[in-house]
Amino acid sequence: DEAIAYYKSALSSPFAEGLGEDTPMKLAMSYFNKKDYANARKLAQRLATSSRPAIRDKAREMLQRIWQAERPQVFIN
């Protein structure tokens, strides 16, 4: 909760434009860790089209992890 509040306040500050895409990615990861998949997905989808390969790849990986976390695991023997 503290991390989410911290990143949200950083993104709403007057200097948010200079933060780049690292801060929204960290906010998305914080939402994911809290199991708030809807907010994590919303941020990750926007970042999945980033021009920065590292951010783009992390966002796409997060979308995959969200998809897996939301689907129940079914094992057939």
Secondary structure, DSSP 4 states (H G I P E B T S, - for coil): -HHHHHHHHHHTSTTGGGGTTHHHHHHHHHHHHTT-HHHHHHHHHHHTT-SSHHHHHHHHHHHHHHHHHHSPP----
